[in-house]
Amino acid sequence: MAQINRQLGIALLGLGEYAGAELAPALKETNHCRLAAIVSDEPAKMEEWRKIYGLNEKSCYTYEQFDDIKNNPEIDIVYVVLPNAMHEEYVIRSARNGKHVICEKPLATTVEACQRMIDACRDAGVKLSMGYRLHFDPFNQEMMRMGQNKVYGQVKKVIARDSMEIGESNQWRLDYERAGGGPLLNNGVYCVQGALYILGELPVALTASFLPRSDPKKFAEVEEGVRWTMEFPGGAIAECETSYSKNENLLRAEAERGWFELDPAYEYEGLKGRTSEGPLKLAAVNQQAAQMDDFALCIRENRESRVPGEMGLRDVEIMIAIYESARTNKRIELHLEEFENMAEK
């Protein structure tokens, strides 16, 4: 049981670019948690991290040693920052070792895997949270407020685009076995979320189509891009697009009496917003630090995360429906009633 008077210890599981460039530096700015351990299969990288972050050898684990974390009382939380297909195994193992868990998006690549992860954490009595940093970002929080409070009247349309140039072919994100999908799972999840938290509603149906492959060899295993439209019970629609072949970063809402948007909307820093009345003037925060601090407080105060594993399951259900619609060229009806209490997160 975590002591109430100390920072909670986080073990970073996977030392890739996101862990190294964003999460570990953010843990220098947190108030309620700290970097307590690392897990990797790269000895040279672990040694580099040990020197940078002052970790002792007992705080460094290989994948083979992973289950030994149960004997380390300094580790309260495991942050799973691994390729998508590995999330299920290590979330479940973390829970069985008595550690709370943060999992990077997507929660898993199938609905069934998501449910097993949620069940394992519940059965072990630990909390499961998603690495959904934008819920802790002031700019995205303002989009939630303006949309859900109808500041400019009823929102009629949301436009969400999140795309990036993926770069070289030899990376796990282009490997279906490890990634489970392409830009929809990596970037498009932010478009799904943006529409939901602006409208405060869950979609009832969607239609989708794959974008043409400009490089069939490079995108032989995952989609290059996908475009989809979600329908909401209040009559609004969300027009969304994600791709690995261009750079876009827009979240826009068009309402009865005006509009509001972020561009860029989903980056780690440098977000900019404006409305039909002028620019949004908000103080930026370290999104990852705010996200991890909030989860540490959830554990201390025994309350649920605002971005729980069930939200990750919800989003995977929606994205799987997007894939189904794109493959079949059919309109897919959604039945997300069980997630109704998450519509306004």
N, C-alpha and C positions, 0 to 999 in steps of 0.2 A: 504494500500500500504506500502510495506516494506521501511523503511528509509534507505538511501544509506550509512549512516555512522555508522551503528551498525551491530553486528553479527545477522544473522537471527535465529529466535527461532524455534527449532524442538520439536515436541511432539512425543514421542515414544508411539505407540499404540500397546500394548501387551508387557509384561515384562518377556518373556521367556528367554531361555538360550542365544540365539543370541543377543537379546537386552541387556541383563545384562553383558555378557562376552565380547562382541565385540563393539556394537554400542555406548553404554553409555561411556565406557572408551575412545573410539575414539573421542567422542565429547569434551574430555578434551584436544585433540591435534589439533582440527580444528582452522582455522583462521577466517573463514567467517560465521560460524554458531555455535550454542550452544544448550545444552539441556534446553528447556524452560518449558516442561510439560510432564506428563506421564498419561497413561490411562490404567486402570486395573480393574479387578473385585476381586482382592485379597487385602483386607485392610492391612494385616500384611506386605505384600510385598511392598505396596506403602509407608508405614511408614518407612520401611527399606531404600528404595530409597530416601525418603525425607531427612533422616539423612545423607546418604552418599553424596548426590549431592546438599544439601542445598536448596531444593525446598520448597516453602511455600504451605500451604493447598490449596490456590486458583489455584495452578498449577497442582493439582492432581484431575483427573476425573475418575469416574466410567463409565462403558459402558452406563448406563442409562443417565448420564450427558453429554455424548459425544458431543451432538449438541451445548452445551454451549460454545464450543471452538470458535464459531463465534464471541463471545463477548470479546475474549481475544486477544488484539492487539500484545501481545508478541509472539504469535504462528503464524509463517509464513508457516511452512511446517509440515505436518503430515507424519510420517514414519510408514507405515502399516507393522507390524511384527506379523501377526496372522496366524493361520492355513489357508491353501490355500482356502478352501471353504468360508472363511469370507472376502476375499480380495475385492470381488466385492461390497458388501454392504458398507464397510467402505471407500473404495476409492471414491465411488459416494457420500457418506455423507460428506466426507472431502471436496470434490470439491464444493458441494452445500453450505457448510459453508464458502466458500471463501478461502480455504487453498490449497496451492500447495501440491503435493503428491509424495512421494517415496514409491513404493510398492516392497516388497520382491518377489522373484521368487517362483513359476511361477506367471505371472500376474493374471491368473484365471485358472479354470479347463476346460473351454470351449471357443471356438472362439467367440461365441455370447456374453458371459460375458465380454471378453476382449474388444470387440467393444463398448459395453455399457459403460464401464469404460472410454475408450478413448473419447467417445462422451460427457460424462458428464463433463469431465475436459475441453474439448474444449468449450462446451456451457457455462461453468462457468468462462471461461477466466483464468484458472489456468494451471500450467504445471504439467505433469505427467512423472516421471522418474522411471526406474527400479533400483533395488538394485544390479546391475551388477558390483560388486567391481573389478572384474578381468580386466575390461577395463581400470582401473586406476593403475594397477600393472605393474612395469617396466619389469618384466620377461615376462608376457604375451604380453605386448606392443612390446617387442623385437621379440617375435614369429610372431606377426602381421607383423612387418617390414621385417623380413627375408623372410617370405612367400610371401607377396604381392609384395615386391621389387625383388623377385627371386634372392636373394643373392647366393643361391646354385643352381640356375637354376629353371626350372619348378618343382613345387612340384607334385609328382606322387601319394603319399599316405600319409594320415594322420591317425595316430593311437591314439585314445582317450579313456581312461579308467578312470572312477571315481566311486569308490565303497567304501562302509564303512560297518562295522558291526553295525547293527541297535540297538542291545541290547534287552532290555526287551520288552515283547509283549504289555504291557499296555501303549502305547503312541499313540498320534494322528496321527503320520505318517503312522501307520499301519491300520488306520481306514479310509476306502474308503470315507465315507460320509464327513469327514473333510479334507482328503488329496487329494482325486480325483485321486490318483494313487500312485505308489510306488517310487522306486529309480530313475526312468526316470525323473519324475518331480522335484525331490529333487537334484539329483546329475547329471543325464544324460544331463540336460540342459547345463552344462558346456562343455560336450563333443560336443554337437551340436554347441555351440558357438565357441569353439576352432577351429573346422574344418572350419567354415565359416570365422573367422577372420584371419586364416592362409592363406587360399586360396583367400580371397577377392571375393568369388563367392557364389551364392545361389545354393543349391542342386536342381537337376531336377527330381530325383527319389530316392527311397530307398526300401530296403527289410529288414525285421526284424523277430526275433523269441524270444520267452520267454525262459529264462533259467529254468531248472528243479527246482521244489520246494523241497527243502531238509526238510522243516518243513511245511507241508500243513496246520496245525492248525494256526501257527504263521502268515503265508502268505495266509490266507483264503480270504482276501479282496483285497489285492494289490499284484502285481507281486513281486517275490523275486529278479528277475533280467531280463534284456533284452539285446540282442545283435543286432546290426543293421549296415548296410552298406549304406552310402549315395553316390550317383553319382553326379558328377559336370560337367558343360558344357565343361570345358577345358580338360576333360578326367581323372581327378584325382578321387580317391575314398577316403572315410573316413570310417575306420573300428572302431566301437565304442562299448563299453560295460559298463553297470552299474549294480550294485548289492548291496543288503543289507546284504550280507553274507561273504564278504571278504574286504580286504583293498588294493585298487589300486589307483594310483594318477598320471597318465601318460598322457602327450601330446607330441606326436612325429611327425615330418614331415620328409619324405624321398623324396629327390629331385634328379635331374639329376646329380649333382656334389657333393652331400654330404647330411648330415642330421643334424637336430637340435631338441632338446627335452627339456622338463621340467619334473622333477621327484624329489619331488612332484611338481605338476602343479597348483592345485586348492586350496591349503590350505590358511589359513589366514596369515601365516608367515612361514619362513623357506624354501621358494621355492629355488630350485636348477636347474640350466640349464647347458647344454653343447652342443657342436656341434662336427662335425667330425674333427674340427680343435682344439678343446679344450674347457675348461669351460667358461661359461658366468659369467663375473664379473660385477654385477650390484648392486647398493645400493637399499636396500629394503625400502618400505614406509608402513605406516599404510593405508591399502587399503580402509577401511571404511571411515577414515578421508578424504582421497583424493576424494573419491566418493561423500561424503556429501558436502565438500567444493566446488567441481565443480558445483553441483546443485545449491548451494547458489549463486554462481557467474552467473549461467544461469539466475536466477531470477533477480538479480541486473542488468545484462546487457541485459535482455530481448532477450536471445537467446535460442535455443532449446538444450536440453540435448543430449549428444552423445549416451545415452542409453534410448531413449524415450519409452513411452508406446507401440508405434507401433512395436518396436523391441520385446517387450514381446509378443505381438500378433503373430508376425512372428514365434517365437520359439514355442508357443503353437500350431500353425498350424502344424509345423514340428513334434512335439511330438505326437499329435493326429494321424498323418499319421503313425508314428512308431507303435503306438498301433494297428491301423487298419491292418497294414501289419503283425504284430505278430499274431493277432487273425485269419486272413484269409489266412495266408501263401501266400500272393500275393505281387508282386512288385507294389508299389504305385508311380504314377507320381505326381510330385508337380508343382504347378503353383503359383509362388511367385513373379511374375513380379512387383507387386505393392510395393515390398520392395527392389527394385533394388538399391536404393540409400543407403541402409544399408549394402550392401555386404562387404564394406571395413571399417566398424567401428572397 
